[in-house]
C-alpha cells in the first residue's frame, strides 16, 4: 500500500490498516449474509452481535464495573454538551465545569443556553489554555464535575484526572479515550466522538453509570433522554450501523493486536516522548503547551515564522506526511498521534523535521 | 457476485451494487488522497467536494427552488420529530398533524412532550392505519401541516400530497424520497433518514425553506437549531462522512445511471404494479392496505395462516430472497421495493410466491 500516506489528522483520523482492509474485504458480503454491512437490518442477529461485541470490548478494555451502560449515539460530542446538563442536573442542583479550551467552552455554552445552574470552578483561559489547571475547589454536592480529558486544539491533556470526592466526574474523552487505562469508578458519564481513537465519524460513545439515568427530569424529548437509548441497547431507532461496525473492529484491534490499554499507553508514551524529546532538543520547533500539561495525543508546535509553517506543512505533504496543519483557530502545526499512528510513523516525522530544520534553520 | 442475496429489507435496505463496489474499491485510498474516506478531514477540499456534489444533486433531482437549503444531520428522523416543533412553531402558533401510522404517531408524541400547540386534523387509526385520510380541514394559519409521505410499517403512501394552501407542508419522506418527482414549492421542510432510498443508516437529510429558518425561537441549544447547520453547510461539527459519501454515490446513481426521478418513478410503478397485480390475482396473498392507499415502496401482505407466513419467509431466505418478514408490531409479510430493487428482483419474488402458493395453497 505505498499509495497510502502517514496521516496525522486531528479527526477524522488515521485508522488501523487491518481494520480498513477488513471493511473493504467484506463490504459486499458481510459474514456470509449476502448483504453489505450497509444493507443488513439493525435488528438482525448479525448486527446485534457486532453491537454487543463492541460493548463487551469497551467494558473489558476500560474495566467498567457492572453498573455502567455503554451506548452508541449520534450527533457527536456537541450533542452531549447539551444532553448532559439536560439529563444530569436535577432541580435544585448545580454542576461544576473546568474550562481548558475550545471544547470545554462549547460545553459550558450549552449549560448556559439551557439556563441550568452551573459554576466554572477553574479555567486556563488567562494563558490561552496552554495548561491544565491545578488549583480548584470542587463544589460539595455538585451534580457533576465536567472536564475535557484531552484538548485537541490546544495540545494539553490531564495527566491524572481531577479528584472530586463524591461528585461524579463527567468527561469529554473524544480525543484520548482508549489511549491509556484509568479508573472508571469516579465517573458518572464518559463520552467520546469516535473519529479520533475509536473509528470513523458518525457515532459517539456514551458510558453512563446507572445512578445517573435516574436523574432524568420529566418531559424530556425521547431522543434526548439517556434512558431511551439505555433501555433499548442503543436500538431505539436505526443506529449508524457502519460506524458502530468499524468501532467494533478498532476495539478488537486494540484488544487483540495491541494487547489492551496498558500496552497501548506504553506505545503512546513512547511516540509522544520521541517527538517532544526531539522538539526540546532544538530551538526551531517550539511546543505551545506547558511541559507538565502536554498531550500525548496532539502535539502542537510553532516554527520561527508563519511562512515556514506553511512551507513545513506543504513539504511534509509531499513526503506523504499529511494533516500537520494546526487548527484554523490557533494556527501553527499539530501532529496528532492517536492510537493508529505507529512509532515508525513518528520516527519518519522526526526525520523530516530534522531535515526541514537543517535546510530552513 | 452470486453470493449476494436479493434484499427486501425495510431499512437499512439494499443499495445499488455499483455504489457498494465503488466504496470497496476506493476504501483504502480515497481519490488519490492516500487516505480512506473514513480518515480524511471533514474540512478538506476533498470532503467538501463530496458534500457539495451531494447537495447539488439533491437540488437538481428534486428541482428545488433557490430558497431551499439541503442539510445532512445526525440522529435519524426520530430527532427531526422533536427538532421540527422546537424550531418551527413560533409563540402563539399551532401546527397541524395527520396521523397515518407508527411514525406519524411518534412525531405527534414529541410535539406533545414539548407542550407546543398542535392539532391532529386527521387519522386513519380507526382502521389500523390501512388507508390515507382524504377528508380533513387544514387549520388556517397553522405553523405547518406535518404528514408521513410513505408508511413503511402499514404499507400505505400518499398518492398525491395534501393541499394546504398557504400552510407550509412538513413531511417525513424517509421511506419514499427520490422514488418519484413532486413539486417542492408547497414544502417548508422535508426530512428523510438515509437508510432506505438514500444510502446507509447514520445520516438524515433535511431540506428546509429559508423562511422557516427565521422562525427559530431564542435560546435553543446549538445542535438543535437548524440555523446552526444551515449557516455552516452541515459542517458545524464533524459530520458522518462515510454516510454522506455513500449518499452522494447513490444520488449519482439515481441521476446518471437511472436518469432522474421521472425514470425512477416509472421503474418503481412497474415493480409495484407487477407485485400488486399478482397478489390481486390470487386469494393466497392478501394485501393489507386499501387499494387506493397502497405504497409503491413497502408492499405488506398476509398469507392464510401465521405458520405459512413463517414458512414463506424462511423458504424465501433459502432462495436468496431476504427481508420479507413484516414489522414486529404488525406481523405478516412485507416486500420493500426501494429504488435499488430491480424489476428482475421483483419478478424472481413473484416466481417464488407463485411456486409457494402452488405447494401450500
Interface residues (C-beta under 8 A of the other chain):
Chain A: X1 X3 X4 X5 X7 X9 X10 X11 X12 X13 X14 X15 X17 X20 X21 X23 X24 X27 X28 X29 X32 X33 X34 X35 X36 X38 X39 X40 X41 X42 X43 X74 X75 X76 X77 X78 X79 X81 X82 X106 X109 X110 X113 X114 X115 X193 X195 X199 X200 X201 X202 X203 X219 X220 X221 X222 X223 X224 X236 X237 X238 X239 X240 X241 X242 X243 X246 X320 X322 X323 X328
Chain B: X1 X3 X4 X5 X7 X9 X10 X11 X12 X13 X14 X15 X17 X20 X21 X23 X24 X27 X28 X29 X32 X33 X34 X35 X36 X38 X39 X40 X41 X42 X43 X74 X75 X76 X77 X78 X79 X81 X82 X106 X109 X110 X113 X114 X115 X193 X195 X199 X200 X201 X202 X203 X219 X220 X221 X222 X223 X224 X236 X237 X238 X239 X240 X241 X242 X243 X246 X320 X322 X323 X328
